Amino acid sequence: MNRPVELCSYPGLDDRISIVRVENEVDAVFVRTRRFNVLVDTLGTPEQCRMALDLLGIEASSLPLIVVNSHMDWDHFWGNAAIAGRAPILAHASALERLRDPAAQRTLREKASQDPRFRDVELVSPTVTFAGPAVLDGGDLTLELFHTPGHTPDHLAIWIRELRTCLAVDAVEHPIPEVWSRSSKDLRLLRESLGKICGLDADIVIPAHGNTSSPSTVRENLAYFDTLAERVESLAPGQLTDPDLCHAKGYRLQDFVSVPTSLPAELVGFYEECHRTNLGATVQAQIEKQK
């Protein structure tokens, strides 16, 4: 059964922006401009996306719809089939590389075998891709789409300058984001992307997970990676290869960030795995530094 979809907001958020939430799974974002409507991400299934479109009153709107796929993670674009043929779907050019990878279909098969709500999912590609920055000029609002790799190679964030609002999606996350792999390059890219977002000096930063709009989350994410690097630098060479380092006192997730007590156990486990990957990438960076 699909999880319910609801519309919500944050204090101080302009009423032209709506958060489209699947609780404990993901947030998409809907932006109304004078010239068109923009849906950033289509959720995890076509049925969830259709529920969102109904809640948003898309059928009754006289304005065209534009969809942005922030990146090709299942919870952000598997709803594309509900949009296919109705609106252009924009994404970064490297999104197509991820879709062509056999891992995309493998992930779908695995999740469909575990949960019947994914059995009718069809992977629908973006219809418009771009490599550099792109701007959607809505007349009253401009949405600046810019590449923020590191969490994934194809990740996009959106800056709405007129509202000092950044839709950071998964580049920023509470309590922590996850680097794409244990590669030092991916770690560097994610930290650079966090730096870009921090440099916007936004009043509101909206991640897709964590139920927060505070710009302090960006600084907290950067501080987390800084502390990771500092602690890993203090390790002896033999400790760097310890496969259980993430369970050692001083290197556990809770030793770096405050994990919300309200988080379900499955999400706590998820963020512990994110931390394991982040720690692995930090260790790899330190090993390369010592060479």
Helices and strands as residue ranges (DSSP letters): E 5-8, E 17-22, E 26-32, E 37-40, H 46-56, E 65-68, H 74-77, G 80-82, E 89-92, H 94-100, H 102-114, G 116-118, E 128-130, E 134-137, E 142-147, E 156-160, G 161-163, E 165-169, H 184-199, E 204-207, H 216-233, G 237-241, G 245-247, G 253-255, H 265-290
